[in-house]
Amino acid sequence: MELFPALPRESWEATKETLHRFLQIVGKTRLAASVRRNHWWNVPFHLTGEGITTRPSGPLADGTVFTVDFDFTAHRLRVLTLDGRKASFSLERLSVGDFYRRFTGTLTYLGINALPEHPCPFDLPDASRPFAEDDEHATYDPAAVNRYWTVLTQVMLVLEQYAAGYSGKTSPVHHFWHTFDIAVTRFSDRHVAQGPSVDPVTREAYSREVISSGFWFGDERSYPEPAFYSYTAPEPEGLERQPLEPEAARWTESNGSHLALLPYDDVRTSPDARAEILRFYDSAFAAGARLAGWPPDQLCQDGVTDPQSWVAPRTL
């Protein structure tokens, strides 16, 4: 099995655009039905052995607790309730409008009173069109989706290993349905002052200094192909002049700030791709943390990003 398979954007763009909207529909339902967490950690998806999950959501007003799972091995959507009710349907041969109707109909069938508050795409070109009216996006290639899930899983494991190298506050590794990327974020203890014009989502997400590291699958606006990334917010002066590893990594400008980028195709076939990716994340973090003056004692000193360094205590 190829752990980091080729996944050029043009090879599955139609499927990606359809799947992205499927994820937004379910993600917006999770947003409406979950307990609010700091930095919106309640909202993203987490990975499972078959795909991705909302995790249990609720309880709703009537006490209902439910979970929505995307199964990318059988290519089905499953909805389950805590008391054992369940229903599922195939993800294939559906437009976004079909998916929205099947999903909301399944919730109704199971007695789940939860719907997206804003049933339109977020930050996509058709943001003004309701999901229920979208019959344009209707492509689902199971082989492409399985490659996406394989890449997602491998990146998740790398990010989990990277997260272990920091002893400060760290987010879960999670898959964002609004931007279709997977990331982990490290936080400093310093609050960030934000002006009155900052929207509530951004205000909460960036209420502390952060260095976020992740992977996205490519889009027309940010970067056209799959890539690993890292950014520091607020961005310290001179960040884009700091060295990065490995050689293929570089800084790029994005919306007035700078991203560290490592193109997926430049590293996926390396003899030790995981080590190269970790070098990239570590170098980007070191650049941001050093310039921003993060306390050095928050870095683990035992090299925990190297799995060979772990020694199990005798008491275990």
Secondary structure, 3 states (H helix, E strand, C coil): CCCCCCCCHHHHHHHHHHHHHHHHHHHHHHHHHCCCCHHHCCCCEEECCCEEECCCECCCCCCCCEEEEEECCCCEEEEEECCCCEEEEECCCCCHHHHHHHHHHHHHHCCCCCCCCCCCCCCCCCCCCCHHHCCCCCCCCHHHHHHHHHHHHHHHHHHHHHHCCECCCECCCEEECCCCEEEEEEEEEEECCCCCCCCHHHHHHCCEEEEEEEEECCCCCCCCCCEEEEEEECCCCCHHHCCCCCCCCEEEEECCEEEEEEEHHHCCCCCCHHHHHHHHHHHHHHHHHHHHCCCHHHECCCCCCCHHHCCCCCCC
